[in-house]
């Protein structure tokens, strides 16, 4: 299987683009931070903005992939999957290649190539509805050729549209609240990203993509990634 990961800094749009790509391709999307937050061993570390040690992260994700419930997956879907947030270090790649079954290996990567100022703005604006778990963003970004408006119920239909309003009960992730934590997460990302990019690039399995128009670029992104994987 061709298992694809979305690389990029926190706030670069991995979840925003990953969810509709997952739907279009009929493959499951696995978000590493969500899986790790579901484990009692790692939840507190993520909320504080600290990285989970590589062995624990790798083992937790492997256990999840081994035991996940596939009953709700579309019967016509391929055995491939889309990953958000893994690998985060070069060490995690080594652990994946030496301890994971080959069918679970994350074989290809798309790098969401965006400036840090965009990531900070989008982290600041991230919200989610506790009723339907739909994600929104209250911040727009219009610098350097980017045209990324806020993502709100008015332009993203919501099954709880009458209650998904920021003045009522929108929630913020714990690690998005503190500016110090946000900056530390971005520093950690910069420290570890280049060796991961180099790994996939040297294998000819990296595609760099910049979405300047957000959701308006989704069709182009899907087509370019699909053509790239087929080639």
N, C-alpha and C positions, 0 to 999 in steps of 0.2 A: 504493500500500500504506500501511496504518497501522502505522508502526514506532513502538514504544513504548519509552521509557526509564524505568528506575527511578532516581529521585533520592533522595539521603539521605547522611548522613555515613558514614564508615567504621564498620562495626559495626552499622549500622541494620537489616541483614537483606536487602540487595539480592540477594545470591546465594541466601540461604536461601529467600526467596519466589520468586525468579526461576526457579529450577530446576523446581519443580513447576508453576508457571504455564506455562512453556515446554512441558512435557510435556502438560498439559491442553489447551493450544491448538494443539499440534502445530506450533509455530514454533520456529526455532532461537534459543538464548540466546547472545549474544556478550558476554563479559566483557572490558571494555577493558583492565584490568590484565593479564589473561592474554595478550591479543594483544600488548600492549607488552612483556611479559616474554619473549615469544618472539622479539623483535627484538634483535639484538646492540647496537643503538644506544641502547636505552632500558632494558634490564634492570637495569643497575647503578644508574640513577637511582631506579627504583621501590624497590629493596631498601634504599636509603638514606633513603627517605621523601620525597624531593624530587619536585616536579611535573615532568613532561616538558613541554618548551615546546610551545605550542599548535600550531604548524605541524607539528612532528614527530609529535605525537600524532594530528593530523588526517590527515596523509599516510599514517602507518602503518596506521591503521584503514581508510582508503579503499583502500589496496593489499590489505589483508586481504579486504575485502568484494568487491573486484574479482576476486580470484584464489582465493577459498575453494572447497574441494571440496564440491559439492552432491550427490555420488553417494549418500551415505548418508542424505540427508534424505528423509522420507516423501513419496512422490509426490503424496499428497493434501494435503500441507501448503500453506498460502498462501505467497505471496512475501514476506510481512511477517516482521519479526524483533523480538526483544526484546533490549534493550541494558541492560547493567549498567555504570555508571561513565562514561558519555559522554552529553552534554557535561559537562565539569567547569568551564568558564569561559564567559563571554559571548563571548569571542574565538573559542572553538571553534565556537560556533553560527554566527558570521559566516563562518568558513572552511567549515563544512559547507554553508551555503546558497549560497556563491559558487563552490565547487570540487567539490562532490559531485553526482552525478546525482540528480535529484529522487526517484527510486525508493529511494535510500538515506537520504533525510532522516529524522531522528528527529522525527516529527510530533507526538507526544503524550507526556506525562510524568505519572508517578505519584510523588508525594512521600511517602516513608516518614517520617512526622512523629513522631519519638521524641526523648526528652531525651538530652543528652550523657552523663549518668551511665550510661544503658543502653548506649550505644555503647562506652564505656570498658570496662565489664564484659564485653561480648561480644567485644571485640577481645582482651582478656586471655585469654579462654577458647577462642579459635579453634584448632582442630587439624584435620589431615587425614591420611588413611591413604595412605602411599606405594604400597601395593599396588593399591588400587582407586580412589584419588583421591576417596573419599567424604569429605565435610566434617562435622565434629562440633564441639560446643562444650561445654566443661566447666563453664561458668559459668551460673548461673541469675540471674534478676532479678525481684524481687517488690515493687518500690516504685511508688507513684503509680498504683495500679490495674493494673499489669502483672503477668501471671502467665506468666513465660517460664522454664520449667525447662531444665536442661542438655539438649543434644541428643547422645545417646550411642547406641552399638550396641544397648543394651537397649530403646530406644524408637524407633530408626530401623533397620530391617533392613539388613544389609550383606552383600554377596556374599562377603566375607572375614571373617565374623563371628567365627570362631575366632581370628583374628590381630589384629583391629582393637581393640586394648586399649592404653590410654595408657602402661602400664608397659613395653610392648614397643618400639614404633617409631613412634608418632605424631609427626608433624612440625609445626613452627610456621613460618609465613611470616617471612622475615627482617625485614620492616618491622613485625611485630607484637611483636618481642622487646623492643626498647628503648623504655622509657616516654617518653623525650625525643622519639623519632621519632613515636610515637603521638600525643603532644600537638601536635607540629608539623603532622601531617597533619590533625588536627581544626581547628587554627587556619587552615590553608590552605583547608579546606572552608568554614568560616564566612565567610572573606573573599570567596569566589567564588560561594557558593550563591545569595544573594538576587537578583542580576541574572538568573540562569538561571530561578529561580522566577517572577520578574516577567515575563520573556519569554513563558513558556508560559501564565501566568495571563492576561496581557493578550490573548492570542489565544484564550482560552477553551479551552485544551488542557492544563489541569493539574487533576489530582485529588489531593487530600490524603487520606491514609489512615493511620490508626494501628491497628496490630495489637496488641491488648493480650494476646492469648492465643497468639501464635505460630502453630504449625501448625494449631491449632483454628480459626483465623480464615481459613485458606486458601480454603475454599469461599466464604465471604462476600466475601473480597477478589476472587476470580475473578468472581463474579457481579456485584459492584458495578462493577468495571472494564469488564466486558463490556457492561453496560447503559449505562454512561457513554459508551463508544466508539460504540455503536449510536445514541445520541441525538445 
